[in-house]
Amino acid sequence: MTKAEIIEQIYEKVGFSKKESAEIVELVFDTMKETLERGEKIKISGFGNFVVRQKRPRIGRNPQTGQEIEITARRVLTFRPSQVLKSALNKEEGGE
């Protein structure tokens, strides 16, 4: 699903204009991005958690040459789905 499709869904289901729907989606994504840039966690009840983690530098290997290289320290974003989301996903697959 793309951002444009999310905007279209809000337009159809809520009744806001397309412009208002786009502004709301942009505002939500901007707020999430700013929160994550500050290193804060986002917890959306019934959906899951977005967490920024710090990874330490480490030694990796170039797969083409076999040469060792240093992979620099960096921040990575992880998502952990809530139990509600996990259950919903498994129901749709015809599992439990």
N, C-alpha and C positions, 0 to 999 in steps of 0.2 A: 504494500500500500504506500502511495506517495503522499506528500504533504498536500498536494492539490486534491487528492481523493479524500483526505481527512476533511479539508475545507468543504468539499462537496457534500459529504455526509452530514456535517453540522448544518449546512445550508438547508438540506432536505429535511432533517429531523427536528431542528430547533425552530426554523423559520426566520432566522436572521438573514439579512442580505448577504450576498457573496462577499462584499467588501467587509462587512462586520465579521463574518465568519473567518475570513482571512486574517483580520486584525487580531481576533481572539487566539487563533492558532499560533500566529507569530509571537504574540505576547506570552503565551504558555511556554513555547520553545525557548524564547529569549530568557525568561525567568529561570527555566531549568538549566540552561547553559551557564548563566551567570552564577547560579548556586553551585554547580559542579566546578566551575573555574576557581571558586573560592575554596574548593576542597570539601565542601559540605555534602552530606548524604541527602538523597531525596527518597522519601518513603511515601508510596502511594498505596493506601489501604486497598486490599483486594486485587492489587496488580503486582507490586513488587518494589524492590529497592535498587536504586542506582547509587553506586559507591565509587569514589575515586581512590585508587590505591597507588602507593609509591613503590616502584620496582627499583631494586639496586642495580648498579652496573654489573655486568657479567661478561665472561668470555664466551664467544660464539665461534662458529666456524663457517666460512664461505663454502657452500655446498659444491660450487664449481671447481674451486682451486684447492680446497681443504685448508686454506690459510686461516689461522686464528685471528679473530678481530674482537675488539671490545665493543659490546653493546652498551650504550650509555644509559645512565639512570633516567627514568621517565615516569610519568604518571599514566595510569591506564584506567579506563572506565569499565566497571563490571556491573552486570545486572543479575539480580537474584529474584526469580519469580516468587510470588506469594503462594501459599498453599491453595488458596482459592483459584488462582490462575492455573496452577498445575493440575488441579482436579478438573477444571473446565476443559483443559487441553486433552486430558486423558479420556474424558467422557465422549468427546467428539470422535476419537479414534475407535470407539466401540469397545474400549477396554473395560475399566471398572465402573 
